[in-house]
Amino acid sequence: MRIEEDVKLDFKDVLIRPKRSTLASRKEVDISRNYQFKWSGRDFSGVPVIAANMDGVGTMEMAKVFAGMGNGLTAALHKHYPLEELLKFYEENGNENVWYSIGVSDKDEEKLDAFLKSGKDIDKICVDVANGYSQPFTDFVRRMRDKMPDVTIMAGNVVTGEMVEELVLSGADVVKVGIGPGSVCTTRKMTGVGYPQLSAVIECADAAHGLKGLVCADGGCSVPGDIAKAFGAGADFVMLGGMLSGHDQGEGHVEEDEHGNKHVTFYGMSSSTAMDKHAGGVAEYRASEGKTVQVPYKGDVKDTLQDILGGLRSACTYVGAVTLKELSKRTTFVRVTQQLNTIFGND
């Protein structure tokens, strides 16, 4: 047993200090990024915000709206769509604004193989597990790279620099960073395992960039300012779950209570709700590490996206960043909480 004494911080523990700016308007800010992925060699150009591959968020309808906005937003489809629906979606909509999500089970790989045999083109996949520290996961990423050398691979989740390096060297173009920070994730409470998200992004981005890899901050963003903090900390992409829940595009059922308030059920993908739906229940050897909540019905996601992207542009103006790329270089974080709050506070 050992204890690390270094201060580790979540988004709630800091604010971004404003700096002198020559920008006259938010309209002058360019929040798109241009990347060339290390292994696939493919290019990305657009706003690097991704809808999480969760029920109610990573849906085909969400991906269609993102594509229609024309600014490069992408959605990671949840991995429970049947093969037939995936084939039809890719045939009708293409692959530019969507990530194909896959787990590491034999069933997941068989479905992927069947998709590839159909002749449909995949250019981006998201290899998604809760614990990215297992050797079988690293081996799976390496196998996917060998199988699809020109496909961009995002893989995770991890929270430490050495594991980011391992995944990048195993063939991941983008590493997903985050264990336990999500609004419907209870991993920290159920297992005691996790890492404060802001510090995780800072450290993992540093590790990835040294190897020409990229990182995606996954989880912990509850307001647009958190997204700005993630990019300020060095994230190349930010994945959103809870912030995009409750919308028409989530394909969920809208319910109304006795007071006339509308809400939608939203749940973590390791919750008992998700496992009952997709796996026939919680396996006897594990516990649920997610929760089910009622979120307010929010209507069309386009309105929420306007707030999110507007907040990000505004953050750039406060520090004088003309482009999103400059935000991390112009960011100085100011601590606003005591470390004890980070350790013992609610997630």
N, C-alpha and C positions, 0 to 999 in steps of 0.2 A: 504494500500500500504506500502511496505517496500523495502529497498535496501540492498542487501548483498554486503559488501565491500571486501570480500576475493577475491584474484586473482584467476581467472579461465583461463585455458590454452588450446589451440588447439595444434595439432601436429606441426604446423608451428612455434610455439612459443618457441620450445626447440630443443636442440641437446643432444645426449648421450655422456657424457664425457668418453674418452678412459681410460683404466686402464691396469696395468701391467698384462701380460698374459704369460703362459708357452706353449700355443698352437703353434705348428709349421705350421699347415695347416688348412684350412677350412674343409678339409676332416675329421678332428678329431671331428668335432662338430656334435652332435646328435640333430636334430631339431624336433624329434617326442616327443609326450607326452603320458603318460598313466594315464587315469582317471577311477574312478568308480563313476557312476552317483548316486546321493543321493537317488532318489526315485525309478528309474527303477531297480537299482542294476546291470545294465549292465556295461561292460567294454569298454573303447575306447583306442586304441593304434594306433598312427599315427601322421602325421603332421596336426596340428589343424587349417587348413585354409579351409574355406568353400566358395564355389561359391554362391553368393546371389540369392535368389529366385525372379529374375527379368527376364522379357523377354530379350532374347539375352545373358543371363548369366546362369541362372538356368535352363539349358536345358538337355534333355536326352543325347544328344551327348557330352555335357560337362561332365556329370556324367560318361559316358563310358570311356572317356579319363582319368579322375581322377582315375577310378578303374584300368585301365590298367597300371598306373604308379607304383602301388604296394606300395605306401608309406602312405596310409591312408587318403589322401585328400578326402573331401566329397563335394557334391553339393546339395544345397537345390532346388529342382525342383519348378518352378513357379506354382502357384495354379490354372492355367487356362487350364491345360491339361485335355482332356476328360477322363472319367472313363475307357473307353476301352483301350486307349493308356497307361494309368497308369498300368492297369492290365497286359498288354502285356509286358511292360518294366520290371516290378518286376518279372514276370515269367521267362523272358529271362536273366535278369542281377542280380537278387537278391536284397538285401537291404543294403549291407555292406557300400557302398560308397554314399548313397543317403538319403536325408531327405524328407519326404512327407510334403508338405506345405499346410496349411489350414487357411482360414479366420474364422470369427465368425458368418457368416450368416447361416441361416437355410439350404440354398442350399449347402454350403460347408460341413456342418455336414451330410447332407443326402448322399452326394457323399462319404464321409469317411465311413459311415455306410454300404453303398453298397460295398465298397472295402473290408471292414472287413468280410462281409458276404460271399465274394467270397473264403475265406480261405487263401488269400495271406497274408504273414507275413510282418507287419510293425514293425520296431524296433526303428525308430526315426521319430518324427514329429516336424515341426516348425509352431507354432501358431503365425501368423504374422498380426499385425495391426499397423497403423501409430501412434496411441495414446494409449499407454498401461496403461493409468491412469484411465480408466473408470471402474466402478464396474462390468458392464456386461462382460468385458474382463477377470477380475479376476475370476468371477463366471464360465466363459467358461473354463478357465485353470483348475479350480478345477473339473469341470465336466469331462474334458478329462482325468484327473488323475484317477478319479473313474472308468471311462469306460475302460481305458487301463493302469492298474497298473504296468505292466512290460515294458511299452514303454517309451523311453527317450523323454522328452518334452523340447523343446526350445521355449521360449515365449518372446515377446516384441513388441514394443520398449519402453524403459524407460531410464531415465538419472540420477535418484537420488537414494540414498541408501535405503531410506525407502520403495520405491516402489519395489526395487529389493528384499528386505526382504519379502514384501507382496507376491510377485509372487513365491519366493522359498517356503514359507510356504504354498502356495496354491497348490503346486505340480510341479512347474517348476524345472527341473534339471539344465537348462542353461537359463540365462536371456539375451536377446539381448539389447545392450546398444547403443543408438544413436538416436537423434531427430534433423534432419536438416543438418548433416555434409556431406551427399552424394553429388557427383559431379553433379547429375541431380535432386537434391532435392531443392525445393525453400521454404520449410516450414518456415525457419527463416525470409525470406524476406516477405512472404505473411502473416504470422501471428505474427511475432515478438517473437515466442516461440522457445526455444532451449537451448543448454548447450554446452560449449566448450568441444570437444570430449576427449581430453587427461584427463582433470579433471574428466569428467564423468566416464571414464574407471577406474581411480584410486579410486574414491569414491565408485563406484558400485562394483568393485572387492573386496574391503575391506568389504562391507556389505555382499556380497554373500559368501565369504570364511568363514566368521564367523558362517554361518549356513550350511557349507559344500555344498553350491551351487557353480555354475560356471557362468562366464559371457562370452559373445561373443561380441567383439567390432565390431559394424556394421556401416560402413560408415566413410568417411574422409580420407581413405588411397589412396593417388594418386601416390606414389612411394614406392619401397621396404623399404626405411628407415622408412616410417610411420608405416609399419607393425611391424618393430622391436621396434618402440616406443610404439605401442599398447601392445605388449607382455611385454616390459619393465615396462609398467604401471600396469601390473597385469592381462591383459586379458588372458583367458584360450583358447579361440578361436578367430579368426579374420575372418570376413565375407567381401568378396570383390565383388564389383559391377563394377564400371567403369574400374578398372584395368584389368578386364577379358572381357570387351566388345570389339567388333570389330573383333572377331576371327571366324574362319571357324565353330567352334562348337556352335556359337551363333544362328545358324539357321536363320540368317538375310540375306537380299538381299544386295549384294555388288554392289555399283554404281561407275561409273568412270566419272570424270568431264572432261572439255575440255582440261585440261592440263595433262591428263593421271593419275591423282591422284585418288586412290580408297578409298572409305569411306563406312561406315555402319551407319545406323540410330540407335541411342540409346536413350532411354527415361526412365524417372522415372515412377514408377508404380502408382503415383498419378497425372501424367501429363494428359493433355487433349488427347494426342495420345493414352495412355493406356486406358483411360476411354472410348474413342470412340471405341476402338477395343474390349474391354471386357464388357462394361456396356452400350453401346449405347449412350455415351456422358456424359458430366459433369452434374451431378444432379443440379437442379435449386437452391438448398439450400446450395451449396458449391462452392468453387473455386478450380482451379487446383493448386496443390502444388508441381508440378514437371515440368521439361522442356525437350524438345526434341533437341538433338544435333547430329551433324555428327562427328563421330570419325574415325580416320584413320583405314583402313583395316590392320590387323596385322597378318593374316595368321593363322598358327597352334598355338593353345594355349600352346603347349608343350614348345615352345621357350620362351614365356613370363613366364611360370612357372619356367623355369630354372633360369631366371633373379631374380624372386621373392625369390625363395628358396636360391639361391646363395647369394643374398643380406642379407638375414636373417642369414645365416651361417657366413657371414663376420662380421656382427654386433656382433655376439657372440664372435668371435675371438678378436675384438677390446676391449672387456671388460673382456675377460678371462673366458667366460661361456662355459664350456665343453658340457653342455646340454641346451636345450631351457628352461627347468625348472629353471635353475640358472640365466637366463637373468634378471628377475625382481629383484633378490637379488643383482646382480652386476651392476644395472643401477643407475646412477646419472644423472639427467636431468639438463642441463644448459640453463637458459632463454636467448633467443637471440633477442627478440622483446620487445617493450614497450606494456603495457597493453592496451593503447588506440588503438593500431593496432588490437588487439584481438576483442575489442568492436566494432570498426567502420570499420574494414577491410572487404573486400569481402569474401564471403563464398567460 
